[in-house]
Amino acid sequence: AGGKGGDTPRAWKNVLLVISHPDDEAMFFGPTIQTIHSQGAQTHVLCLSNGDADGAGAVRAKELEKVARYLNIRSLTLLDDPRLKDGFGETWDEA
């Protein structure tokens, strides 16, 4: 960062937070999201999976929607791409 004035958090208008699965936004980034909002910026979240490692993906997706409302997240996109499947024994193709 640094440079032309727009590189500081106070100048940001929108912030995209990319997370692996539901609950990351609350467990790891709750204070960050609150700080972003206190500086006047909007937060947008892209979640790469529904967190179905234990078979509760649908429940976790609903919980993510509720948390997004609670944290005043402007937009939420939840991907459910089979190439990004969440699971303890899953491996992803390197290509």
C-alpha positions in Angstrom: 0.0 0.0 0.0 0.9 3.6 0.0 1.1 6.0 -2.9 -1.8 8.0 -4.2 -4.2 8.4 -1.3 -6.7 5.8 -2.5 -4.5 3.1 -1.1 -5.5 3.6 2.5 -8.5 1.9 4.2 -10.2 5.2 4.8 -10.4 5.8 1.0 -11.7 2.3 0.2 -15.4 2.1 -0.9 -15.7 -1.7 -1.4 -13.8 -4.6 0.0 -14.0 -8.2 -1.3 -13.3 -10.9 1.2 -12.7 -14.3 -0.3 -13.2 -17.2 2.2 -12.9 -21.0 1.8 -16.1 -22.0 3.5 -18.9 -20.8 5.8 -17.8 -19.7 9.3 -14.5 -18.2 8.1 -16.1 -14.8 7.9 -17.0 -14.9 11.6 -14.1 -17.0 13.1 -11.3 -15.1 11.4 -12.6 -11.8 9.9 -15.4 -10.5 12.2 -13.2 -7.7 13.6 -11.8 -6.9 10.2 -15.3 -6.5 8.7 -16.4 -4.3 11.6 -13.3 -2.1 11.0 -14.0 -1.9 7.3 -17.5 -0.7 8.0 -16.3 1.8 10.6 -14.2 3.4 7.9 -17.2 3.7 5.6 -16.6 0.9 3.2 -18.9 -1.9 2.0 -17.9 -5.5 2.5 -18.6 -8.2 -0.1 -18.0 -11.9 0.5 -17.1 -14.6 -2.0 -17.3 -18.1 -0.3 -15.6 -20.9 -2.4 -17.6 -23.8 -1.0 -20.6 -24.6 1.1 -18.5 -26.4 3.7 -20.0 -29.8 3.2 -17.1 -31.7 4.7 -19.3 -33.2 7.4 -22.6 -33.4 5.3 -24.0 -30.2 6.7 -23.4 -27.9 3.7 -27.0 -26.8 3.4 -27.1 -25.8 7.1 -23.8 -24.0 6.9 -24.9 -22.1 3.8 -28.0 -20.9 5.7 -25.9 -19.9 8.7 -23.6 -17.9 6.3 -26.6 -16.0 5.0 -27.7 -15.1 8.6 -24.2 -14.0 9.6 -23.9 -11.9 6.4 -27.1 -10.1 7.4 -25.8 -9.7 11.0 -22.4 -8.3 9.9 -24.1 -6.0 7.3 -22.3 -7.6 4.4 -23.4 -5.9 1.2 -23.3 -8.9 -1.0 -22.7 -12.6 -0.6 -21.8 -15.1 -3.3 -21.6 -18.8 -2.4 -20.0 -21.1 -5.0 -20.9 -24.8 -5.0 -18.5 -25.9 -7.7 -17.7 -29.6 -7.6 -14.0 -28.8 -8.5 -13.8 -27.0 -5.1 -15.5 -29.6 -3.0 -14.9 -29.3 0.7 -14.0 -32.5 2.5 -11.4 -34.0 4.8 -10.2 -36.5 2.1 -10.7 -34.3 -1.0 -7.9 -33.5 -3.3 -8.1 -30.8 -6.0 -6.8 -31.1 -9.6 -3.7 -28.9 -10.0 -4.7 -27.9 -13.5 
